[in-house]
Structure formats: structure tokens, C-alpha cells
Amino acid sequence: MSNDDLLRTVTEKARKWLDKKYDEETRKEVQAMLDADDKTPLIEAFYKDLEFGTGGLRGIMGAGTNRMNIYTVGAATQGLANYLNDVFKDLPQISVCVGHDVRNNSRKFAELAADIFSANGIKVYLFDACRPTPEISYGIRHLGCQSGVVVTASHNPKEYNGYKAYWSDGAQMIAPHDVKTIEYVNAITDVDQIKFTPNKELIQIIGPDVDNDYLNDVKKLSLSPEAIARHKDMKIVYTPIHGTGSMLIYDSLARWGFTNVIHVPEQDVQDGNFPTVVSPNPENPEAMSMAIAKARETGASIVVASDPDADRIGLVVRDKEGNYQLVNGNQIVMIFIYYLITRNVELNRLNGTEYVVKTIVTSEAIRRIAEPNHVTLFDCYTGFKWIANVMRDHETTARYLGGGEESYGFLAEDFVRDKDAVSAISLMCEIAAWAADQGLNLYELLIDIYDKYGFSRERGVSVVRPGKTGAEEIVAMMKNFRENPPKTLAGSPVTLIKDYADLNMRNLKTGGVLKLDFPATSNVLQFFTEAGDKVSIRPSGTEPKIKFYVEVREDMADKKDYEAIVRKADAHIDQLLADLGVK
């Protein structure tokens, strides 16, 4: 399509939004884009429809078909309501749980969703204020709902918001329900199809009672209460980074027995503009800088953080020189899995049915920890809906110990089916107390894990390509990697390629091809080298970027060599990325 054709198309779509069926504020915003000399904002707002994908909606807020607003959220909710009314037509009363984070317009969108569900005869349990995403997953199961919605854009910048849809098991939807819901949402082609007038009798406000039940269940995860009692005054800095974590995490830590939790007051303020950070992502050193400064000031043992919807955990530990170091997402999962397995062994609780779950892009170190301890490891696609799918498949036959992914998400319980920073932060602080009983801090514990199970180093790189041209560039990049795969990486031959788009695994040494046993295809490509390195390439499903996940192996003969091995591994990763053409 030529630029002139594209402009004519988006102009025609935009003019429909000047109709009186749209509210005055929206009409003014659209008219301003139509009148502006620079048509880029108009094109970006209307060149496509914001897609209701398998994870729901996520996009920049504003007027337009490609934006998060009351009409795109309304269409998503109406489509989901229609699907629920068809699937559960024999139930006397269908119910959903609705929650939201601290973002601008999140409460507005959550109340809108509640109104539309109720207008369609569906009972709504609506949280009285913002809540961590995992509590909505908990609420769906706890209240016996058929579905649920969380209005959140997780750790995205302040311009974004999102809409995550869940099924009756408290997990984000997979086939067939995700595909069918998308069909029903796509069938909403006109604002007149959306039922905006609520039935207030069907909306029930919930809050403290569910909070209490949830926190009581989280407390039951504790495996080392005696260690906490001995180290209850351990200095812990926690920051919610302006998000929902402040609603429950301070309370949870107190219930677990910790008495010296230090605040970062400026970041306790719930604010969708996230005023103290560039991006509210605990993966980023910048987002953790104020908490680290507070730790230096107070001499804290560890720093923990949660993202705006409190499903991801950030962690900073002290090294042997007293410097504070960020722990990456793979290492966080390693620490959790090591602790859960080791502590269950110590308590003589393993019965042979235990399993853990990781995503395919997460460190293979998890396998090296699980298998020697006779704990089954399941690999799955990126996203906790796939971890939840493994849990669903083994609900009555095996015992779940924990599951995680490299993007700073972990789930230690089975009564929630999404990553959970409330339980993860509480449990990580317990691990710090347990390690202290052994004369170790978490940094030293991490080195011990590497010493016992082998060293690896990981790095994630995201190449951002926004807008229409960016999306096309990402498609071209994936096509090129498939058609022209690297022969060597960092000097080591590529020996295995896994392509989840066609579920083929090609052994380049033997020429053999095997089928991967996965429940669906996915646009992910992996290269494995003779040296034991792994590269995963995956376009994001929710953001305009392509992600590269790199893991390299190095020999660590002695624990005292740890820092030198880290530097060697980082240089190894630099070379590997250069070979891929990634800057």
C-alpha cells in the first residue's frame, strides 16, 4: 500500500470516529489528528485495529482503533461476555473477577469492564482499588468465577495500558478459549454492539476479605519459619516502584515474621506516571537505583522490588566487598528452584511426584538442579499461561514445586496461576534468612549453586522497532534467521536448531529431524552450539520488539574464580551477539 493509499484509508477510518456515538473528548482528539499537518499520529492511531491477542490487549492509550480507550476495551469486554454467555449458558449465574493496577485510566477501564459484563447479565466481583495481578488470578479460583480481567500493562512505560483475560482456572487463556474469544471480540465491529448500561445489582465490590484469605494462603508456603525467627530483624529494602505491591507485600512480609522492612518513601506513592523512574521495570538498573541507594544508606542485606502490577520480582544482593549487585531473572529462578528442592529434601517431603517448570528461553541450569534430585523438569513456551497449562495437566497426578521464567517471574504456589511477586518476595526473604543460618548471604549462596551444578551466564537483549515499519522489520529479521542460520557462534559450531514455528528440531551433525512435543506452534527460533551455548530469538507478543536470549557455559574450577568467570562469560556473550549482528 502506498503512503497516499494508507493515508486515505486511515482518514476514512478516523472520520467514522467523529460520529455522535463516540464521546465528545474522543471526537475532539480525532479531529485534532485529522487537522494536524503531521499525519504520523493519525496513521499510528488508525493504521490497524488494536489486536485482541492470546494475551488480551496492550497498547498506547488514546483515541483510535490502534489505541487503548473505552471503545477498544469495550469491544474486548463485549466479545468476552458474549463468549462466556455461550460457553456457560447452562449455569444459573456466570461470574467474573475484575481488577486493575495503578496506571492512568486503569480504574476507569476496570469499571467500564464491570459495567459491560453486568449489562450482559454476568455477576462481577470488582476489587475496591488497585491490586496485584496474582490476586485477581487467586480471586477467580477462590470465588468460583468463570473468567476474569486485569487492567494492566505490567512494566511497560506510562503511555501504555493493557487488558489481560483469564479463564476459570485463574490462568490466561490458551486454545480453544483464546482463539474463540478472539473470534467473538473481532465480531464486535460497531460501537452500537457494546452494552454500556450497567446492571449495578450484579456488581459486588470486594477487597479486604479476599486480601486476608490470599495472604493467609501465601504464608503457608513458608518452609523455614525458624530461620526467619532467628533473622527477623534482617534489613530488607523493598520498593513497589509506584505500583500495587504496596497494597499487600509489606503486610505479607510482616506475616512471615520480618520486622525490619525499609521503605523507599518516594516510590511507595501509587502513581501511573511513575515519576521517579524512566521505566517501572525491576529488570532495569535505573529503576532499582533509589532502592539501592536506600540499601547503602541503611546497610541492608538485600533489596527486593515489584513491578507496577506486582507479578515480577526484582532482586539486589551484596557481594563480598559490600557492593550491591542486580540478580538477573534466570538467577532468581535458579535460587528459588534450588531452595525449594533442597529444603523439601531436608524436610523429607519429596515423594517422587514432584516437578518444576521453566520456559524454553530460561536457563538450562534449572535442569541441572532438578534432574539429579529426581525432580521432573517441564519446558514450556514463554508466558505463565503455559506454565499454568503444565500445572493443569498434572493437577491430580504430580506435585508442583515451582515454576519461573527469565523475565523475573516466579510462582511458588498452585492456588495462583500467574507469576506472583507477593509470594516470591516473601519466599526470597525467607531464603536469605535460611542462607544466613549457614553463614551465607544470597550472593554467596548463588556462587555455591554454580559451584555445585555448573556455571552459566545469561543475557537478554531487546531490539525495539516501533510502528508499522518496525513490525515489518521484525518479520524480515525472523525470516532471515530461518533462511540463513549462523554456522558458528562465538567460534563454536551450531549443532542443533529448534524452530517452534513448525516444531522441527534439526541435528546439524547427523542431518536428522525430530518433532518437538509442544501443544502449539510459536514464532521462536533456537540455536545450540557444540560448546553448550544457547540462543533463543523471539518477537514479543505484546511489545514492538524482538528479543534475543543468550546463555553461555564456562568452566568454574574454584568458587574464588567466580568474578573472573563472569567477566569471561560476558565477553563470550558479546562475541556471540556480534556474530548474530545484534548491537
CORZIFEN-V931410 format. One record per residue. RES is the residue in three letters. PHI is phi in whole degrees, -180 to 180 (* if undefined). NEAR is the number of other C-alpha atoms within 10 Angstrom. D_CENTER is the distance of its C-alpha to the mean C-alpha in whole Angstrom. Layout:
BEGIN
((RES;PHI;NEAR;D_CENTER) (RES;PHI;NEAR;D_CENTER))
END
This chain:
BEGIN
((MET;*;7;35) (SER;-71;7;37) (ASN;-61;9;36) (ASP;-66;8;39) (ASP;-65;10;38) (LEU;-62;14;34) (LEU;-65;18;36) (ARG;-63;13;38) (THR;-65;16;35) (VAL;-70;21;33) (THR;-64;19;36) (GLU;-63;12;37) (LYS;-64;16;33) (ALA;-67;24;33) (ARG;-64;13;37) (LYS;-65;13;36) (TRP;-82;21;33) (LEU;-91;17;37) (ASP;-65;11;38) (LYS;-65;9;39) (LYS;-70;12;36) (TYR;-95;14;33) (ASP;-71;13;34) (GLU;-63;12;36) (GLU;-61;9;33) (THR;-65;18;31) (ARG;-61;20;34) (LYS;-65;14;35) (GLU;-65;15;32) (VAL;-67;24;33) (GLN;-61;15;36) (ALA;-64;12;35) (MET;-67;19;33) (LEU;-66;18;36) (ASP;-83;10;39) (ALA;-69;11;37) (ASP;-67;8;39) (ASP;-83;10;35) (LYS;-91;15;34) (THR;-59;12;31) (PRO;-59;14;29) (LEU;-64;22;30) (ILE;-64;24;29) (GLU;-63;17;26) (ALA;-79;25;26) (PHE;-130;23;28) (TYR;-69;21;28) (LYS;-152;16;25) (ASP;-91;13;24) (LEU;-59;19;20) (GLU;-79;20;19) (PHE;-84;24;17) (GLY;-97;17;15) (THR;-67;21;14) (GLY;-104;20;11) (GLY;101;23;13) (LEU;-113;23;14) (ARG;-157;26;13) (GLY;-174;21;16) (ILE;-72;19;18) (MET;-80;19;20) (GLY;150;17;24) (ALA;-78;24;26) (GLY;129;28;26) (THR;-71;21;25) (ASN;-105;21;22) (ARG;-133;26;21) (MET;-83;26;19) (ASN;-156;21;22) (ILE;-65;20;24) (TYR;-86;21;25) (THR;-71;23;22) (VAL;-66;24;21) (GLY;-63;25;24) (ALA;-65;26;24) (ALA;-62;27;21) (THR;-69;27;22) (GLN;-64;25;25) (GLY;-63;25;24) (LEU;-65;25;22) (ALA;-61;26;25) (ASN;-61;18;27) (TYR;-67;19;25) (LEU;-61;23;25) (ASN;-67;17;29) (ASP;-79;10;30) (VAL;-67;13;28) (PHE;-110;13;29) (LYS;-62;11;32) (ASP;-87;9;34) (LEU;-76;9;32) (PRO;-65;7;34) (GLN;-150;13;31) (ILE;-83;21;28) (SER;-137;26;25) (VAL;-136;28;22) (CYS;-113;31;20) (VAL;-127;29;18) (GLY;-142;31;16) (HIS;-160;31;15) (ASP;-100;30;14) (VAL;-93;25;16) (ARG;-64;28;16) (ASN;-58;17;20) (ASN;75;20;21) (SER;-64;22;18) (ARG;-63;20;21) (LYS;-60;14;23) (PHE;-68;25;20) (ALA;-66;25;20) (GLU;-66;20;24) (LEU;-61;20;24) (ALA;-61;30;22) (ALA;-61;30;24) (ASP;-61;24;27) (ILE;-69;25;27) (PHE;-58;32;26) (SER;-65;24;29) (ALA;-63;21;31) (ASN;-99;21;30) (GLY;82;17;31) (ILE;-101;22;28) (LYS;-72;23;28) (VAL;-122;27;25) (TYR;-99;24;24) (LEU;-108;23;22) (PHE;-64;23;21) (ASP;-71;15;24) (ALA;-160;16;21) (CYS;-61;24;18) (ARG;-146;26;16) (PRO;-58;29;12) (THR;-52;31;10) (PRO;-61;26;11) (GLU;-71;29;14) (ILE;-70;29;14) (SER;-59;31;13) (TYR;-61;25;16) (GLY;-61;27;18) (ILE;-59;27;18) (ARG;-71;22;20) (HIS;-64;18;22) (LEU;-98;14;24) (GLY;70;16;24) (CYS;-82;22;22) (GLN;-92;21;22) (SER;-163;26;19) (GLY;-167;28;17) (VAL;-138;28;15) (VAL;-120;29;13) (VAL;-90;31;14) (THR;-164;30;11) (ALA;-119;26;10) (SER;53;25;7) (HIS;-102;22;8) (ASN;-66;20;11) (PRO;-60;18;14) (LYS;-63;19;17) (GLU;-71;15;18) (TYR;-97;21;15) (ASN;-145;27;14) (GLY;-155;28;13) (TYR;-147;26;13) (LYS;-104;23;11) (ALA;-106;27;14) (TYR;-121;30;14) (TRP;-102;21;17) (SER;-66;19;19) (ASP;-87;23;18) (GLY;84;30;15) (ALA;-106;28;12) (GLN;-62;27;11) (MET;-72;24;14) (ILE;-124;19;16) (ALA;-60;11;19) (PRO;-90;8;22) (HIS;-70;18;20) (ASP;-66;21;18) (VAL;-64;15;21) (LYS;-66;16;23) (THR;-62;26;21) (ILE;-59;19;21) (GLU;-61;15;25) (TYR;-68;20;25) (VAL;-67;24;23) (ASN;-66;15;25) (ALA;-76;15;28) (ILE;-86;19;28) (THR;-111;10;30) (ASP;-145;10;32) (VAL;-58;15;31) (ASP;-65;10;34) (GLN;-80;13;32) (ILE;-91;19;30) (LYS;-89;17;31) (PHE;-88;19;30) (THR;-83;13;33) (PRO;-79;19;32) (ASN;-107;17;33) (LYS;-61;13;33) (GLU;-67;10;34) (LEU;-95;19;31) (ILE;-107;22;28) (GLN;-113;14;28) (ILE;-81;12;27) (ILE;-124;18;25) (GLY;-178;14;24) (PRO;-56;10;25) (ASP;-64;8;26) (VAL;-69;17;23) (ASP;-55;18;21) (ASN;-64;14;24) (ASP;-63;13;24) (TYR;-63;22;20) (LEU;-66;20;21) (ASN;-64;14;24) (ASP;-69;15;22) (VAL;-61;22;19) (LYS;-62;18;23) (LYS;-67;10;24) (LEU;-76;15;21) (SER;-60;16;23) (LEU;-111;18;25) (SER;-137;16;27) (PRO;-62;16;29) (GLU;-67;15;32) (ALA;-65;18;30) (ILE;-62;24;29) (ALA;-59;15;32) (ARG;-77;14;33) (HIS;-126;20;31) (LYS;-63;21;30) (ASP;-94;14;31) (MET;-52;19;29) (LYS;-80;19;28) (ILE;-122;23;24) (VAL;-92;25;22) (TYR;-127;29;19) (THR;-130;29;18) (PRO;-86;30;16) (ILE;48;35;16) (HIS;72;28;17) (GLY;-103;29;15) (THR;-78;28;15) (GLY;-58;30;15) (SER;-65;24;19) (MET;-66;19;19) (LEU;-133;18;19) (ILE;-71;25;18) (TYR;-59;20;21) (ASP;-63;18;23) (SER;-62;21;21) (LEU;-61;24;22) (ALA;-66;14;26) (ARG;-65;15;26) (TRP;-74;24;25) (GLY;115;20;28) (PHE;-82;23;27) (THR;-114;17;29) (ASN;-131;16;29) (VAL;-90;17;25) (ILE;-100;18;26) (HIS;-87;18;24) (VAL;-111;19;24) (PRO;-53;14;25) (GLU;-62;13;25) (GLN;-97;21;21) (ASP;-74;18;21) (VAL;-70;16;22) (GLN;-78;22;20) (ASP;-155;19;20) (GLY;-68;21;18) (ASN;-89;17;20) (PHE;45;21;19) (PRO;-66;16;22) (THR;-97;16;22) (VAL;-134;18;19) (VAL;-74;13;19) (SER;-142;19;15) (PRO;-83;27;13) (ASN;-117;24;11) (PRO;-66;29;12) (GLU;-70;23;12) (ASN;-90;15;15) (PRO;-54;14;18) (GLU;-61;16;19) (ALA;-68;22;17) (MET;-98;23;18) (SER;-64;14;22) (MET;-68;19;23) (ALA;-68;26;22) (ILE;-66;28;23) (ALA;-61;14;26) (LYS;-65;18;26) (ALA;-65;25;26) (ARG;-62;16;29) (GLU;-63;9;31) (THR;-105;13;31) (GLY;71;15;30) (ALA;-66;20;27) (SER;-76;21;26) (ILE;-142;25;23) (VAL;-122;27;20) (VAL;-124;24;17) (ALA;-147;27;14) (SER;-130;33;11) (ASP;-82;28;10) (PRO;-57;32;11) (ASP;-104;30;10) (ALA;56;32;10) (ASP;-112;27;7) (ARG;-106;29;6) (ILE;-110;27;10) (GLY;-109;30;12) (LEU;-143;25;16) (VAL;-129;25;19) (VAL;-126;24;22) (ARG;-95;21;26) (ASP;-85;14;28) (LYS;-70;10;31) (GLU;-91;6;33) (GLY;88;11;31) (ASN;-81;11;28) (TYR;-94;21;25) (GLN;-124;16;22) (LEU;-71;19;18) (VAL;-101;17;17) (ASN;-80;22;14) (GLY;-63;27;11) (ASN;-64;26;14) (GLN;-66;24;16) (ILE;-61;24;14) (VAL;-63;26;13) (MET;-57;27;17) (ILE;-61;18;18) (PHE;-61;23;17) (ILE;-64;24;18) (TYR;-60;20;21) (TYR;-65;21;22) (LEU;-63;19;21) (ILE;-71;23;24) (THR;-61;16;26) (ARG;-70;17;26) (ASN;-65;15;27) (VAL;-64;13;29) (GLU;-61;10;31) (LEU;-89;11;31) (ASN;58;9;32) (ARG;-104;11;30) (LEU;-75;18;29) (ASN;-119;12;31) (GLY;95;12;30) (THR;-105;14;27) (GLU;-72;20;24) (TYR;-147;22;21) (VAL;-128;25;18) (VAL;-133;29;15) (LYS;-137;28;13) (THR;-88;21;12) (ILE;-63;17;15) (VAL;-93;26;13) (THR;-88;27;13) (SER;-53;25;16) (GLU;-72;21;19) (ALA;-60;21;20) (ILE;-62;24;19) (ARG;-65;20;21) (ARG;-67;15;24) (ILE;-83;22;23) (ALA;-72;22;23) (GLU;-65;12;26) (PRO;-65;10;29) (ASN;-96;15;28) (HIS;61;15;28) (VAL;-108;21;25) (THR;-71;17;23) (LEU;-110;18;20) (PHE;-110;16;18) (ASP;-95;19;17) (CYS;-149;23;14) (TYR;-68;21;12) (THR;-63;22;9) (GLY;113;19;7) (PHE;-72;24;7) (LYS;-64;22;10) (TRP;-80;23;12) (ILE;-63;27;12) (ALA;-63;27;13) (ASN;-65;19;15) (VAL;-62;19;17) (MET;-62;23;17) (ARG;-64;14;19) (ASP;-68;10;21) (HIS;-119;14;22) (GLU;-54;13;22) (THR;-111;8;26) (THR;-115;10;27) (ALA;-148;15;25) (ARG;-109;18;23) (TYR;-79;21;20) (LEU;-101;21;19) (GLY;168;22;15) (GLY;-153;30;13) (GLY;-159;30;10) (GLU;-139;27;8) (GLU;-64;24;9) (SER;-87;22;7) (TYR;67;26;7) (GLY;-116;24;6) (PHE;-146;29;9) (LEU;-134;30;11) (ALA;-99;24;15) (GLU;-126;20;16) (ASP;-104;17;17) (PHE;-88;19;18) (VAL;-124;26;14) (ARG;-127;29;12) (ASP;-148;30;8) (LYS;-59;30;7) (ASP;-142;27;9) (ALA;-77;30;10) (VAL;-65;31;14) (SER;-72;27;15) (ALA;-64;28;13) (ILE;-67;27;15) (SER;-61;25;18) (LEU;-70;24;18) (MET;-63;21;18) (CYS;-66;23;21) (GLU;-63;27;23) (ILE;-61;25;22) (ALA;-62;23;24) (ALA;-68;27;27) (TRP;-63;24;27) (ALA;-65;18;27) (ALA;-61;18;30) (ASP;-60;15;32) (GLN;-99;10;32) (GLY;77;10;33) (LEU;-119;15;30) (ASN;-99;21;27) (LEU;-66;25;24) (TYR;-63;20;24) (GLU;-68;16;27) (LEU;-63;20;26) (LEU;-60;18;23) (ILE;-64;19;26) (ASP;-61;14;28) (ILE;-63;18;25) (TYR;-62;19;26) (ASP;-62;16;29) (LYS;-82;11;29) (TYR;-117;17;27) (GLY;101;17;27) (PHE;-91;20;26) (SER;-145;22;23) (ARG;-133;23;21) (GLU;-125;22;18) (ARG;-152;18;17) (GLY;-109;17;15) (VAL;-127;15;16) (SER;-110;17;15) (VAL;-102;14;18) (VAL;-89;16;18) (ARG;-139;16;20) (PRO;-75;15;20) (GLY;78;14;22) (LYS;-63;13;24) (THR;-67;9;26) (GLY;-64;15;23) (ALA;-61;17;21) (GLU;-68;12;25) (GLU;-66;15;25) (ILE;-64;21;21) (VAL;-59;12;23) (ALA;-66;12;26) (MET;-63;13;24) (MET;-64;18;23) (LYS;-61;12;26) (ASN;-66;11;28) (PHE;-64;14;26) (ARG;-74;14;27) (GLU;-83;8;30) (ASN;-133;9;31) (PRO;-67;15;29) (PRO;-66;13;30) (LYS;-88;14;33) (THR;-136;17;32) (LEU;-138;24;29) (ALA;52;20;30) (GLY;83;14;33) (SER;-113;15;32) (PRO;-62;16;33) (VAL;-77;23;30) (THR;-110;19;31) (LEU;-147;21;28) (ILE;-126;22;26) (LYS;-111;21;23) (ASP;-118;22;23) (TYR;-81;20;20) (ALA;-71;12;22) (ASP;-123;14;25) (LEU;60;21;24) (ASN;-103;15;27) (MET;-116;17;27) (ARG;-106;18;30) (ASN;-89;16;32) (LEU;-76;14;33) (LYS;-78;10;36) (THR;-100;9;37) (GLY;81;9;36) (GLY;-75;10;35) (VAL;-127;15;32) (LEU;-120;11;30) (LYS;-91;13;28) (LEU;-81;15;24) (ASP;-92;11;24) (PHE;-132;12;21) (PRO;-74;13;20) (ALA;-159;13;20) (THR;-85;14;20) (SER;-156;16;17) (ASN;-82;15;18) (VAL;-132;22;17) (LEU;-128;21;20) (GLN;-129;23;21) (PHE;-118;22;24) (PHE;-120;22;25) (THR;-109;20;28) (GLU;-62;14;31) (ALA;-78;16;30) (GLY;96;15;27) (ASP;-81;24;25) (LYS;-136;24;22) (VAL;-125;23;20) (SER;-118;21;17) (ILE;-125;23;17) (ARG;-151;20;15) (PRO;-66;23;15) (SER;-68;16;12) (GLY;-87;15;11) (THR;-126;17;10) (GLU;-137;14;12) (PRO;-80;18;16) (LYS;-154;20;15) (ILE;-115;22;16) (LYS;-111;16;14) (PHE;-117;21;16) (TYR;-113;20;15) (VAL;-118;24;19) (GLU;-134;25;20) (VAL;-123;24;24) (ARG;-106;20;26) (GLU;-142;17;29) (ASP;-84;14;31) (MET;-121;17;32) (ALA;-74;12;35) (ASP;-146;10;35) (LYS;-59;14;32) (LYS;-68;10;34) (ASP;-88;12;33) (TYR;-54;17;30) (GLU;-61;11;30) (ALA;-66;11;32) (ILE;-68;21;30) (VAL;-61;16;27) (ARG;-63;12;29) (LYS;-63;14;30) (ALA;-67;21;27) (ASP;-64;16;25) (ALA;-66;13;28) (HIS;-59;20;28) (ILE;-65;22;24) (ASP;-56;16;26) (GLN;-67;16;29) (LEU;-63;23;26) (LEU;-65;20;24) (ALA;-62;12;28) (ASP;-63;15;29) (LEU;-83;16;26) (GLY;78;8;27) (VAL;-102;13;24) (LYS;-110;9;24))
END
